[in-house]
Amino acid sequence: MAADTLFQRITDYANRADPYPLYAELRENGVARQDDGSYLVGTYHEIAALLHDPRISSDRRQRTVPDGAAGTDEGVPPSFIGLDDPEHHRLRGMAMRSFGPPHTPDRIDGMHEDITRIVRDLLAGLADKERIDVVDDFAYPLPVTVICRLLGVPAEDEPRFREWSDAIVAGFDPTPDEDPAERQRAGTEARKTMALYLGDLAERRRGHPSGDMLSAFVNDAGPEGQLTPLETMATGVLLLIAGHETTVNLITNGMLTLLRHPDALARLRREPELMPLAVEELLRFEPPVQMLPQRTPLADIEVAGRTIPKGSPLILMLAAGNRDPQRFADADRFDPAREDNQHLGFGSGVHSCFGAPLARLETQIALHELIRHLDTPRLIEDPPEYRRSPVLRGPRHLLIGRG
């Protein structure tokens, strides 16, 4: 088929269960211009270079070619993930003060016991079930509980975030459908509602520090000052969405991959010390974020001998780069002990994943405990039902039986 239909085929739900043959086709074509004026890049070295190229913007407002994306929410500014330096650096730096080194070095490591306890409590609740849904029963409630505790969201309010989150993620979906405007409207409305909730929660903690991240946003000032109320809202929404949606997919894709590779699962039972390497391999082999659809060149640039015009939509296909045989030996093989593994699962450059340390820790604990808990798990449906999004790709349900 023609290379200019690759994005349409990759985002077609019929290919959600296995987009990897299409990614291989993309790599063979190098840079592929699509019939809507966008450009796809799927080779590892080119993607890595672009992620570090200051001429590449993450701000959709830099585009000269319409891409159908939802605009900025009225009253809620873009989060730092959709901004360029220096504004991106300022906002990310202020958020990072309360999340990790050098100002809060023990925030993530200090959660190890708490995350383990949450995981074991979830698994204890599954003890009498002959059939479990890894998504609904385990992979979803774990990270949403963790990120809500980090931000300081009361436990009784956690269920509200699933509906909001589902709508927000659907609004990012670039898949053409019969009513994209309605999908984007619903996503915008959900983002506003979540932002207002988090903003109100943060303001109630102003002057009353409580040790959580929302409290830090409004009480702890750094050299750049504090986040404004609107910036607090936007950052809180970003951390909630990025902090659990991607981890749900990483855990679920991870368990699905291990069940498809019983030798690897058995090895991890025998050698649990390999789990950190295995999680890195899962980030390469089945990354939860398959593509970055929001990049834009600020000047005409040359990639793999092809000129991409200034302002054109540029889509970096991370999952294709992660299986590039020019970078990874035996790239289509899952190897839980792979050591040379500088994958693109968390992106790279100034926009590398803010929450990567937390996602790694949650997934290592979750998969370690899950495979210990399930003696003889078996897939009930393969391939499973997938979520709609081709960007945040993962099973909507993953049904597992015992024995």
VODODO-388504 format. One record per residue: z, x, y of N, C-alpha, C, O, CB in turn; residue in three letters. Coordinates in steps of 0.02 Angstrom, whole numbers, plus 50000, padded with zeros to 5 digits. Glycine has a CB too. Layout:
BEGIN
ZXYZXYZXYZXYZXYala
...
END
This chain:
BEGIN
500005004149940500005000050000500005004350063500145010350060500614995350000met
499845001250119499805004950182500485007150206500975003550199499465000750235ala
500525013250234501155015850258501425011950317502025011950330501085023150278ala
500975008350353501215004750412501574998250395501794994650440500635003250458asp
501644996750331502044990850311502694992950275503044988650248501634986350265thr
502854999350275503435001750238504084998450261504484996350219503495009250245leu
504194997950326504814995050349504864987750329505404985350309504874995550426phe
504324984150333504314977150312504494976650238504864972150218503624974050325gln
504234981150197504374980950126505094983250111505424980450067503874985250088arg
505324988350146506014990750135506514985350153507014984450118506144997050176ile
506394981750206506874976550228506784969950192507194965450201506814975550302thr
506254969150153506144963150114506714962550063506854967150025505454963250078asp
507054956850062507634955950018507454956949945507874958849904507934949050028tyr
506824955749927506604956649858506694963949835506734965249775505874954649850ala
506734968649882506804975749865507514978449877507624984449874506314979849904asn
507984973949892508654976249909508994979849851509344984849861509084970449932arg
508884977449790509234980549733508994987649720509384991649694509124976349671ala
508374989149736508114995949723507584997849774506984997249761507824996349652asp
507805000149833507315002349884507075009449874506645011849911507625001749952pro
507335012949824507205020149819506475022049805506255027249829507635023049765tyr
506095018049767505375019649762505015019349829504555023149841505045014949713pro
505235014849872504935014349939505135020249982504745022650022505135007849973leu
505755022649973505965028650010505555034749988505385038950029506715029949999tyr
505405035049923504985040549899504285040149930503985045249948504935040549822ala
504015034049935503365033149967503385035250040502915038250065503145025749962glu
503945033750074504025035750144504015043450149503685046150193504665032850173leu
504385046750106504405054150109503705057150099503535062050131504885056950056arg
503315054150056502625056550044502185055850105501715059650115502315052849985glu
502345050850147501945049550207502195053350268501895053050321501925042250221asn
502755056850261503025060350319503285055250370503675050850352502505064950352gly
503065055950432503245051050483502755045150477502155046150477503215054150555val
503035039050471502605033250460502655028450520503185025550532502805029550395ala
502095027750557502075022850611501985015950581501565014950537501515024550662arg
502385011150607502345004350582501915000050627501795001850685503045001450575gln
501694994450602501234990250641501564987150703501214984250745500954984850598asp
502234987550708502574985050768502694990450820503024989250871503234981750749asp
502434996550807502525002050855503125006450842503235011250879502574999350923gly
503525005050791504095009250775503875014850728503325014750699504655005050742ser
504305019850721504165025750679504735026750630505325026650649504055032050723tyr
504565027750567505055029050515505045036450497504515039550492504935024750452leu
505645039350488505695046250464506155046150403506705043550406505975051050521val
505925049150347506315048850286506425055450251506685055450195505975044350239gly
506245061050282506355067550251506985070850280507125070350339505735072150262thr
507345074250236508015076650254508025081150315508385079950363508305080250196tyr
507625086450314507665091450367507465088450435507755090250486507225097450351his
506975084050435506765080850498507305076150524507455076150584506105076950488glu
507615072250479508165067850501508745071950529509005070350582508405063350442ile
508935077150493509495081250516509365084350585509805084550627509645086850465ala
508755086650596508575089550661508605084250716508845085550771507885092650658ala
508355078250701508355072850751509065070650768509205068850826507945066950726leu
509515070650720510205068650732510555073550779511065071750810510585068150667leu
510285079550785510585084650830510165085850893510315090250932510675091150792his
509645081950902509175082950957509405078951018509425072851015508455080950936asp
509565082251074509795078651134509265074251165509415070151209510045083551185pro
508635074951143508105070651169508085063851134507675059551151507425074151162arg
508515062851085508535056651047509125052551071509695054751068508575057950971ile
508985046551095509495042051122509725037051070509345034951026509235038451184ser
510365035051075510645029751034510695023151073510945018251047511325031651007ser
510445023151134510485017351178509835013451175509315015951197510645019551251asp
509855007551147509245003451140508915001951207508315000451210509404996951104arg
509295002251260509015000751326508505005851349508155004851399509565000151378arg
508455011451312507955016651328507275014951299506785018551312508195023351301gln
507215009651261506585008151228506085004951275506255000751317506695003651168arg
505455007051267504905003951305504514999151261504104995251286504435009351333thr
504654999351196504324994651149504844989651127505364991551099504024998451087val
504744983151138505234978151117505344978551042504874979351003504994971051137pro
505994978051022506144978450951506504972250924506694971950866506564984450937asp
506584967350967506884961050944507634961350934507934956650909506564959050881gly
507954966950954508674967450943509044963250994508794961951049508894974750948ala
509634961150974510054957351020510244961751080510354967751072510674954650984ala
510284958751138510464962451198511204963451203511584961551158510204958851259gly
511424966551257512134967651269512484960951277512254956551312512244972051331thr
513054960351243513434954151248513694953251319513984957851348514014954051198asp
513594947351346513844945951413514604946551414514944943251376513614938951437glu
514864950651458515584951451465515874956751419516454958651430515914945051452gly
515514959151369515774964351324515294970251326514714969551305515854961551250val
515514976051350515054981751356514884984551287515224983051238515364987251399pro
514354988551282514194991651219514754996251197515094999251239513524995551224pro
514854996851131515335001751106515015008651110514415009251120515544999951033ser
515425013851101515155020551111514625022451060514245027151072515725025551108phe
514595018951003514085020550953513375019350980512895022250956514195016450890ile
513325015051030512675013351059512565016351128512155013851167512595006051063gly
512925021751144512865025051208512705032451198512795035151144513505024151250leu
512475035651250512335042751249512865046551289513235043651328511625044251277asp
512885053151279513325057351320513075057351392512465056851403513345064651292asp
513515057851441514225059351434514685053351421515265054151404514465062851496pro
514415047151429514835041251421515075040651349515655038851336514455034951442glu
514635042051302514825041851231515405046651218515895044951185514225043451186his
515345052751243515855057951232516525055751262517045056651231515635064751263his
516505052851322517125050651355517485045351313518075045951299516975047951425arg
517115040151294517425034551257517645036551187518185034751165516935028651253leu
517215040351153517405042651086518015047151088518455046551046516815046351052arg
518045051551139518615055951145519265052151157519785053951129518505060851201gly
519235046951198519845043051211520065039251149520665038651136519725038251269met
519585036551111519755033051049520045037950998520515036350962519145029451020ala
519755043950994519965048950944520675051450957521005053750910519485054750943met
520915051151018521595053451033522105050150987522585053350966521765052051107arg
522005043750973522495040150933522305039650860522635036150821522585033250961ser
521775043250839521525042550771521565049050731521655048850670520815040050772phe
521485054650763521455060850725521595066950767521825066450824520785061550693gly
521465072950739521605079250773521215079750838520685076650845521435085250728pro
521475083550888522105087250884522715083350906523275085550897522055093450926pro
522605077350936523165073750967523575069750916524175069050925522905069051020his
523255067150864523615063250813523415065950744523075062450706523445055550819thr
523615072050727523345075250667523555072050602523215072950551523555082350667pro
524115068350601524365065750538524215058350527524445055350479525115066750535asp
523815055450571523685048250567523395046350498523645041850466523215045950623arg
522875049850477522535047950414522915050450354523045046650307521815050650413ile
523095056950353523475059550296524115055650284524335054850227523635067050307asp
524415053350338525035049550332524955042750301525445039350286525345048850398gly
524325040550291524205033950262524115034150186524015028950155523605030850294met
524135040150157523985040850085524435036250043524185032550000524075048150063his
525085036550054525545032450014525435024950027525455020949980526265034350030glu
525325023150090525225016150106524595013450073524595007950046525185015250182asp
524045017350076523415015150045523505014549969523255009749939522835020050062ile
523835019349939523955019049867524355012849849524215009649798524325025349843thr
524845011149889525245005249876524824998849882524884994349840525845004949924arg
524394998549933523964992649940523494992049880523404986549853523544993150006ile
523194997649859522744997549802523104995149739522834990949703522445004549790val
523694997749726524054995949665524284988649667524294985349616524655000449655arg
524454986249726524634979149732524034974649716524104969649682524914977549802asp
523444976649742522844972749728522694972749653522524967549625522244975449768leu
522744978549622522604978949550523114975249508522944972449456522574986249529leu
523744975149531524254971449494524084963949494524234960449446524944972549525ala
523784961649548523594954649551523004952849507522854946949497523424952849622gly
522674957949479522094956749435522274957649362521834957049318521524961449453leu
522904959049347523104960949280522924955649227522744957449171523854962149277ala
522954949249245522834943949195522124941249197521974936449162523324938349207asp
521694944149237521014941649244520554945249195520544951349192520754942449316lys
520184941349156519694944249110519054946249145518664950249120519544939349054glu
518944943349203518334944649241518534945349314518884941049341517804939049231arg
518304950649346518464951649417517834952649457517324954949431518944957649426ile
517874950949521517344952449569517594958449610518054957649651517164946149615asp
517314964149599517544970249633517534969349709517954972149744517114976249613val
517044965449734517004964549807517574960049831517994962349870516324961449826val
517594953849809518074949049836518794950649816519254949649855517904942149813asp
518884953249755519564954349730519854961149750520464962149746519574953749656asp
519424965849771519674972649780519364976249839519724978249885519554976549718phe
518704977249838518384981649888518404978649958518434982450007517674982949869ala
518404972049965518454969150032519174969350058519284972050113518194961950033tyr
519664966750021520344966350051520654973150065521074973650110520794962650005pro
520464978350028520784984950041520634987550110521104988450149520544989949989leu
520004988850128519884991950194520044987450252520244989850305519174994150199pro
519964980850244520134976550301520894976650313521114976350370519894969250289val
521274977150259522004977650267522184984250301522614984450345522364977150199thr
521854989650280522004996250307521834996550381522244998850422521635001650269val
521234994350400521034994950470521444990250515521594991950572520284993550478ile
521614984350489522034979850529522724982850540523004982150594522094973050494cys
522994986250490523644989450500523584995250549524034996250590523924992050433arg
523044999050546522945004450594522925001850665523225004750710522305008250578leu
522564996350675522494993650742523104989550763523214988550823521874989350746leu
523494987250715524074983250731523944975850730524284972050765524334985250797gly
523454973550691523314966450684523824963350637523914965950582522584965350659val
524144957850655524624954650610524294952550544523724950350544524944948550643pro
524664953350489524384951950422524124944750417523614943650384524924953050369ala
524454940050450524234933050444523564931750478523244926650466524754928450473glu
523334936450521522694935550556522124939150521521544938250540522754938050626asp
522264943150469521744946950436521164942650410520584944650417522034950850379glu
521294936750379520744932750352520224930650404519644929350387521014926650319pro
520414930250468519944928250520519384933250528518834931450551520304927150585arg
519514939550511519024944750525518424944650478517894947250495519354951550521phe
518494941650420517924941650374517354937350402516774939450401518124938950304arg
517524931450427517004927050455516684930350516516074930250523517294920250475glu
517084933150559516814936550618516374942450598515814943250623517374938850665trp
516624946450552516274952450532515604950850499515094954050514516694956450484ser
515594945850455514974943850422514444941850473513854943650467515094937950373asp
514654938150524514174935850575513924941750617513334941950635514494930650620ala
514374946450634514174952150675513674956450637513164958550666514784956350695ile
513814957850574513364962050534512694958550525512174961850528513674963650465val
512694952050514512054948350508511654948850573511034948950570512194940950491ala
511984949250630511634949850693511284956550702510814957050741512104948850749gly
511514961750666511194968250668510594968750622510194973350628511684973650650phe
510524963950577510014964250524509314964050554509134959250588510114958350475asp
508904969350542508224969350569507724965550527507134965450544507994976450577pro
507944962450472507484958950428507184952950465507564948850491507844956650364thr
506524952250467506234946350497506424940150458506424940250396505464947050501pro
506574934750492506704928450458506484922750503506204923850557507454927750439asp
506614916750480506344910950517506724909550581506454906050625506364904850473glu
507324912150589507704910750650508134916750670508744916250669508134904450641asp
507824922450688508224928350706508634927150769509164930050777507774934350716pro
508394922950815508754921650876509434918350862509934919950893508344917250924ala
509444913750815510074910450797510554915250764511154915150778509944904450751glu
510284919550721510704924550688511014929250739511604930950735510284928650636arg
510614931350788510874935850840511364932150885511864935050907510294938650881gln
511234925750900511694921850941512384921250907512904922050939511414914750955arg
512374919950841512994919250804513364925950802513984926050807512864916750733ala
512994931450795513304937950795513624939650862514174942350865512804943250777gly
513274937950916513544939150983514174935050995514654937651023513014937451036thr
514164928850974514744924550983515344927050943515914926950968514584917350962glu
515214929450881515764932050841516054938450872516654939450871515524933550769ala
515614942650899515844948850931516284947250992516794950451003515254953250951arg
516074942351031516474940351089517154937851068517664939651097516104935051130lys
517164933651016517794930650994518264936050968518864936050984517664925450939thr
518004940650927518414946150902518654950550959519234952650960518024950250851met
518214951951006518394956251063518964953151104519434956651123517794957551108ala
518914946751118519434943351157520104943451120520634944451150519224936151172leu
520074942351054520684942551014521004949451019521604949951033520534940750940tyr
520614954751008520884961551009521124963551079521624966951086520374966550984leu
520744961351130520944962751198521614959651215522034962751247520424960451246gly
521704953451194522344950051207522914953451169523464954251197522304942651186asp
522784955451107523294958751067523504965351101524094967051104523044960050996leu
522994969151125523144975451158523554974451222524034978051235522494979151174ala
523354969551262523704968351325524434966451314524864968151355523354962951365glu
524574962951260525264961051245525694967151228526314966851230525294956151188arg
525354972751212525724978851195525764983751254526084988951249525404982251135arg
525434982051309525474986551367526204986951391526514981851405525004983951425arg
526454993051395527154993951414527634993051357528244993951365527324989151468gly
527374991351298527804990451239527494994051180527244990751134527904982751223his
527495000651179527165004551126527435002651057528035001851047527265012051137pro
526975001951009527164999850942526895004450887526955002850828526944992750929ser
526585010150906526375015050857525695014050827525455018250790526855015150803gly
525355008450842524695007150815524165009350866524325011450921524604999650797asp
523525008950845522995011550888522865007250949522745009851003522355012050848met
522905000650943522814996451002523354997951054523214998151114522834988950983leu
523964998951030524505000651076524365007351110524485008051170525175001051038ser
524105012151072523945018651102523395018051154523415021551205523735023551048ala
522905013651141522355012851189522615010851258522335012951309521855007651164phe
523135006851261523365004251326523985007751353524205006351409523504996851320val
524275012251313524885015551335524845023151340525235026151377525445013751289asn
524385026251304524345033551303523735035951342523165034751323524305036151230asp
523865039251397523325041751439523175049051424523625053151415523505040951514ala
522525050751421522315057651412522015060251477522085056951529521805058251355gly
521685065951475521385068851536520875064151568520795064251629521055075351520pro
520525060151527520025055551555520315048851575519945044351595519465054451505glu
520975048151569521295041751585521345037351523521395039851467520895038151639gly
521345030751535521405025951480520765021851475520375021351522522005021451491gln
520675018851417520145013951410520285007951454520865005751459520075011751335leu
519775005251486519854999051523519944993351473519814994251414519254997751570thr
520174987451497520224981851450519574980151414519584978751354520464975751488pro
519004980451449518364979051416518184984451366517914983051313517814978251467leu
518324990751384518184996251337518634995851276518424997651221518275003051372glu
519254993651286519714992651230519434987351182519464988251121520404990651254thr
519174981951209518884976651168518294979351127518264978351066518654970751211met
517834982751161517234985151127517414990351074517124990251020516744988251178ala
517884994751089518084999851040518444996850981518344998950924518525005151074thr
518874991950994519224988550940518754985150892518844985550831519714983550968gly
518254981650919517754978350876517374983450834517284982550774517254974250919val
517164988850866516804994050830517214996750772516964997450716516604999750877leu
517854998350785518265001350733518384996350676518424998350618518935003650762leu
518454990050692518564985150639517934984250597517984984050535518764978450669leu
517364983850628516744982950590516584989350550516484989150490516154981150636ile
516564994950586516405001250553516945003350504516805006850455516285006750604ala
517565001350517518125003550477518184999950411518535002350366518745002750514gly
517854994150404517914991050339517254989150307517204989350246518334985050344his
516744987350346516114985350316515804990950274515594989850217515624983150369glu
515794996950302515485002450266515905004550206515635006550154515385008450312thr
516565004150212516995006050156516955001150099516985003150041517715006750179thr
516884994750114516764989750061516154991750021516174991849959516664982650092val
515614993450055515004995350019515085001949981514825002549926514424995950069asn
515435006650010515525013149976515915012249911515735015049860515885018150023leu
516445008349913516845007249852516445003349801516435005049742517495003349869ile
516094998049824515714993849776515124997549747515014997449687515484987549810thr
514735000849790514175004949765514435010349718514105012049669513785008149824asn
515015013049734515305018249692515475015649623515315018949573515915021049724gly
515805009949619515985007249554515355005249515515325006449454516445001149561met
514865002349548514235000549514513905006849486513665006749429513764996949564leu
513885012149525513565018349502513935021249442513615023549395513545023449559thr
514595021249444514985023949388514885019749324514845022549269515725024149405leu
514835013149332514725008949273514025010049245513915009149185514825001549291leu
513555011849288512875013349264512835020349234512345022049201512375012649321arg
513345024449247513355031349221514015032349183514465035749209513275036549279his
514075029549124514715029849088514955036849073515555038049069514655026049023pro
514495041649065514715048549054515085051249115515585054749108514105052949038asp
514835049449175515165051649236515845048249243516335051449264514735050149298ala
515885041849227516515038249231517025041349183517605042349202516415030749214leu
516815042749122517265045849073517495052749097518065054549088516925046349005ala
517045056449128517235063149152517755062649207518215066749209516615066849177arg
517685057749252518175057049306518855054849279519365056449309517915051949358leu
518855051149224519495049549192519835055949165520435056749171519405044449136arg
519425060249136519685066449108519865071549162520345075349155519185069549059arg
519465071549216519545076549268519605073149337519145073549378518945081549268glu
520165069749349520245066049412520195070549474520065068049529520905062449413pro
520295077049465520245081549522519535081949549519425084649604520485088549503glu
519045079349512518345079249535518205073449582517655073149611517885078949475leu
518675068849591518525062849631518285064349702517815061049725519135058449634met
518565069249738518295070649805517555072549803517165070249845518685076249838pro
517345076749755516645078449748516235072349729515675071449754516545084049697leu
516505068149685516135062149664516015057449722515475054549727516525058549609ala
516495056749767516405052349825515855055149870515465051349898517065051449864val
515845061749879515305064649919514625063349886514135061949921515415072349929glu
514595063749821513975062349786513775054949793513185053349799514025064249712glu
514265050449792514105043349803513835042249874513385038049883514735039049792leu
514095045849922513845045349990513125047749996512745045350038514285049350038leu
512945052249953512245054549951511815049749910511275047649932512205061549921arg
512045048049851511645044449802511545037049820511005034349812511955045049733phe
512075033749844512055026649862512435025649927512955022449927512355022149805glu
512175028149983512555027850046512645020750070512185016650063512205032050100pro
513225019150098513345012350123512925010650185512765004850197514075011350139pro
512755015750225512305014750282511635017950262511585024050255512595018050349val
511125013750253510485016150227510035018950282509615023250269510135010550192gln
510115016550342509665018550396510005017850463510485014150471509015014350395met
509755021650512509965020850582509355018250621508895021950636510215027750613leu
509355011650636508765008650665508735008750741508275005950771508705001650643pro
509235011950774509295011250846509135017550886509325017850945509965008950863gln
508805022550857508665028550895508015027850935507565024050917508615034550848arg
507985031650991507405031251037507285038051068507755041051095507525025851091thr
506675040751067506535047051101506535046151177506265041251203505855049851078pro
506845050851212506845050751285506245054451314506145054551374507495053851311leu
505845057551270505235061051289504775060851229504995059451173505375068451312ala
504145062251239503695063051182503955068751138504095074151164502955064351204asp
504015067551074504275072751029503795073550970503445068850951504995071051004ile
503795079450941503375080650882503835081250821504305085250820502945087150891glu
503685077350770504065077350708503575078050650503135073750642504515070950701val
503635083250611503205084450553502465083950572502065081150535503365079450498ala
502295086850630501595087050651501345080750683500745080150697501175088650594gly
501785075850695501575069550725501955068350790502555069550794501685063650676arg
501595066050841501915064650905502185057550906501835052750892501425065750963thr
502835057050922503155050450931503255049451005503605053351038503845050050891ile
502945044251034502975043351106503675041551132504075038351097502485037951127pro
503805043651193504415041851227504515034251226504045030451239504405044451300lys
505125032151212505295025051215505135021051152505275015051149504955021951271gly
504845024351102504665020651040505285019750996505705024250993504115024451001ser
505345014050963505885013350914505815018450858505295019150828505895006250884pro
506355022150846506365027450796506905025650745507485024650762506505034550828leu
506705025250681507155022950628507255028750579506775030950547506885016650592ile
507865031150574508025036750531508285034050464508815030850462508545041550564leu
507915035150411508075032350346508525037250308508285041450269507425030850305met
509175036650319509655041350291509625041550215509665046850184510355039550313leu
509565035650184509565035350111508955038850081508995041650027509585028050088ala
508395038750117507805042350094507925049850099507755053550053507185040350135ala
508215052150155508355059150162508845061750111508805067450089508625060450231gly
509325057450091509825059550042509535060749973509855063849930510355054250038asn
508925058249961508615059349895507985063749902507535063449860508435052549862arg
507965067649954507385071949966507415077949919507875081949924507355074150039asp
506935078649874506945084349827506835091049861506965096249831506425083349774pro
506605091049924506545097249961507215099949984507275105650004506095096250022gln
507735095649980508405097750000508905097849942509325102249938508665093050054arg
508845092949897509335092349842508995093249775508495089949760509675085549845phe
509265097749735509005098649667509135092449626509675089549628509315104849633ala
508615090349588508695084449544508975078649585509485075649567509155086049484asp
508625077049639508905072649691509035065549667509475062149695508435072449749ala
508675063149617508775056349593509295055949537509385050649507508125053549569asp
509635061449524510155061449472510845061149505510985064749553510095067749427arg
511275056749478511965056349502512385061649467512455061549405512265049249490phe
512665066249505513055071749478513735071849512513795074149569512685078749487asp
514265069349478514915068849512515235075549528515735075749564515385064949469pro
514955080949503515225087649518514765091649563514855097749570515355091449454ala
514275088449594513805092049638514195095349695514615092149727513265087149666arg
514055101549707514425105349759514005106449822514275106149877514655111949731glu
513375107949815512945108849873512725102049898512195099549879512325113449857asp
513135099049941513035091949954513145090150028513575086150045513505087749911asn
512755093150070512795091650141512355085450155511825085850185512555097750185gln
512605079750131512235073450134512235070550205512565073150250512525068450084his
511865065050213511815061550277512195054950275512085050550317511085060350295leu
512635054250225512985047850216513395045650276513475039650287513425048150157gly
513655050450314514035048850374513645050750437513935051550491514705052350374phe
512985051550431512595053850487512725061150500512935064850455512745049750550gly
512615063350562512745070250582512685070650657512455065850690512245075250547ser
512885076250685512825076950758513385073350795513895071650766512155074450782gly
513275072050859513795069250901513985062150881514535059850897513585069250974val
513535058750846513675051950824513885051650750513865046250720513075047650835his
514095057250721514335056950652514905052050647515265050850696514555064050627ser
514995049150588515455043550579516165045250602516475049950577515465041450506cys
516405041350648517075042050677517615041350623518105045150622517185036850733phe
517515036650577518025035050528517935038450461518245036350412518055027850517gly
517515043650457517375046850392517995049050354518035047850294516925052750402ala
518485052250386519075054450348519445048550315519685049250258519565058150393pro
519485042950350519825037150321519415034150264519695032350213519945031850375leu
518765033550273518335030750220518375035050157518405032450102517605030250244ala
518365041650166518415046150108519075044950071519085044350010518365053550130arg
519625044750108520285044050078520345037350041520565037149984520835044650131leu
520135031950074520175025350042519765025149978519995022549927519935019950090glu
519165027849980518715027449922518965031749865518935029749807518015029449941thr
519215037749880519495042049828520065038549792520105038549730519725048749857gln
520525035649831521105032349800520875026049762521085024849706521625030449854ile
520435022149794520225015849764519875016849697520045013549648519765012149811ala
519405021549694519035022549632519475025849579519425024249520518415026849645leu
519895030449599520355033649551520795028449518520865028349457520785039049587his
521105024049557521555019049530521165013649491521415011149440521955015749586glu
520575011949515520195006649482519975008749412520025004749365519585004749524leu
519725014849404519495016849338520085018149291520005017849230519045023149343ile
520665019649319521265020149276521495013249253521735012449198521835023549314arg
521405008349297521635001549282521184997949232521424994049191521674997449346his
520534999249235520054995849192519895000349132519535005249139519414993949231leu
520154998549074520055002849016519335002848992519045008148981520505000648960asp
519044996948983518364996448956517964991548998517774986148974518374994148881thr
517824993249061517454988549105516724988049085516434992949060517514990749178pro
516434982249096515714981349083515424977049138515734972349163515594978049013arg
514814978749157514454974749207514254968149176513984967949121513834978649233leu
514374962749212514164956149190513454954649213513074951149180514644950749215ile
513274957349271512604956149300512354962549331512684965549374512624950349353glu
511764964749309511464970749337510704969949340510384969149288511664977049294asp
510404970149401510734971449464511154965549488511004959849471510224973249517pro
511674966949526512074961549553511734958249613511204960449636512764964149574pro
512034952949636511794949749697511964954349757512544956449764512104942649707glu
511464955749798511574960249856511674956249920511454950449926510984965049863tyr
511994959449967512054956550034511374956650068510924960150046512574960450077arg
511304952750120510654952250153510454958650189509864960450190510664946550201arg
510934961950218510774967550263510464973450227510744975850177511404969750300ser
509884976050251509604982150224509914988350256509814993950232508854982250232pro
510284987350310510594993050346511254994750311511345000450288510714991250421val
511714989950308512344990750273512244987850203512444982150190512944987350311leu
511944991650159511724989150094512264989750041512554995150031511094992850071arg
512414984250008512894984249953512914977449920512674972549949513584986149978gly
513184977049860513234970649824513664965649862514184967349890513514971749755pro
513444959449861513854953949887514404952149837514964950449856513414947649903arg
514244952649773514734951849720514594957249668514014959249658514704944649688his
515114959549635515034964149579515504961849524516104963449524515184971649601leu
515234958049477515644955049425515724959749366515234962449339515334948449401leu
516344960749346516524965449292516964961849242517434958349260516884971749320ile
516784962749178517204960149124517594965749092517424971549099516784956449073gly
518114963949056518524968849020518344968648947518354963248916519284967349031arg
518174974348918518034974648847517334972448830517144972548772518514970448810gly
END
